[in-house]
Amino acid sequence: MNLTELNQSHCEHFSCPERSVSPAVYILLYVCSAAVVLLTVCGNLLVIISVLHFKQLHTPTNTLVLSLAVSDFLVGALVMLPELIWTIESCWIFGKDFCTIFWLTGSFIMALSIYNIALIAVDRYLALSNPFLYTNKISTRTMCIVVYSNWCVCLGYSITLYNFNEGQNSFLLCPGQCFLFLNEVWSVIELTYLFLFPLSVIIILYTRVFLIAMKHVTAIRELNNHTRPKSQKITSHSMKSERKAAKVLGILVSVFLVCLLPYFIYSLLGNLIELQAETIHTLLIWLYLNSTINPFIYALFYPWFRRCMNLITTLKICQTQSALINVLS
């Protein structure tokens, strides 16, 4: 069976069912969808403005946080709304051309988010394992180059995906549906590039970060017994700051993996079980909701983000020299 015949067989399972919900529920679904999209866009926009505007936040780690917030913003602005409308209507209503754009944009942003998380893991590992090297070698300029390179590689992956699959009916539009079906070679490439490699990096490095953090705890305890109070206070504060940053970003990574794993597990089992359109929609929405959750993680664990939110929403950032306001104290 060739790819076209395979796609046609999949389309038999993806017909458009009639909408059976009441008008009130129908309207409520759209209101909730609009609220989720608005939260995603506005929440990540607050993170973007905060990191860009306030000079104190121009650090290498926050450069990665900014890149992640931009990718999450793009999820809300470009991908989430069509997916939610598709789910509510149980039919793809945007046409075949936009179907191709939708999947290519989604694959680009998904790759970007995954590798942003992987780079955050690398950043925290370097900061904790060799803080002197990290301070001297990893500057904001260096991290900007890394971020730009990451964007270019992810964009190149999406363009390559399209060029190598354009003539294979991979973006076949089923009647009223829009699904991406890759051949076996590209399925393996996608699995390796988007899942196995970055997930391995994330798990290995955060395991190392956890072990290093435990060593820091032991070091702080020893300082309590053998050093003078003043030097103890300085060193302990430095170690605690790094461990806290690792902890918060570890929570960020954990939430991302919880949202990511169900989709990729289902993708792995796609050839073994019958594909269901409703299941695919649910997993994609669950994956995209990570972009909505991330700003709330910042607000919950980062006091500086709450201060920035207050300054932005009260329009105090419009004042002269507002970029120099101390948001870390």
Stockholm file with secondary structure:
# STOCKHOLM 1.0

chainA/1-329         MNLTELNQSHCEHFSCPERSVSPAVYILLYVCSAAVVLLTVCGNLLVIISVLHFKQLHTPTNTLVLSLAVSDFLVGALVMLPELIWTIESCWIFGKDFCTIFWLTGSFIMALSIYNIALIAVDRYLALSNPFLYTNKISTRTMCIVVYSNWCVCLGYSITLYNFNEGQNSFLLCPGQCFLFLNEVWSVIELTYLFLFPLSVIIILYTRVFLIAMKHVTAIRELNNHTRPKSQKITSHSMKSERKAAKVLGILVSVFLVCLLPYFIYSLLGNLIELQAETIHTLLIWLYLNSTINPFIYALFYPWFRRCMNLITTLKICQTQSALINVLS
#=GR chainA/1-329 SS CCHHHHHHHHHTTCCCCCCCSCHHHHHHHHHHHHHHHHHHHHHHHHHHHHHHHCGGGCSHHHHHHHHHHHHHHHIIIIIIHHHHHHHHHTSCCSCHHHHHHHHHHHHHHHHHHHHHHHHHHHHHHHHHHCHHHHHHHCCHHHHHHHHHHHHHHHHHHHHHHHHHHGGGTTTCCCTTCCCCCCCHHHHHHHHIIIIIHHHHHHHHHHHHHHHHHHHHHHHHHHHHHHSCHHHHHHHHHHHHHHHHHHHHHHHHHHHHHHHHHHHHHHHHTTTTSCCCHHHHHHHHHHHHHHHHHHHHHHHHHCHHHHHHHHHHHTTGGGSTTGGGCCCCC
#=GC SS_cons         CCHHHHHHHHHTTCCCCCCCSCHHHHHHHHHHHHHHHHHHHHHHHHHHHHHHHCGGGCSHHHHHHHHHHHHHHHIIIIIIHHHHHHHHHTSCCSCHHHHHHHHHHHHHHHHHHHHHHHHHHHHHHHHHHCHHHHHHHCCHHHHHHHHHHHHHHHHHHHHHHHHHHGGGTTTCCCTTCCCCCCCHHHHHHHHIIIIIHHHHHHHHHHHHHHHHHHHHHHHHHHHHHHSCHHHHHHHHHHHHHHHHHHHHHHHHHHHHHHHHHHHHHHHHTTTTSCCCHHHHHHHHHHHHHHHHHHHHHHHHHCHHHHHHHHHHHTTGGGSTTGGGCCCCC
//
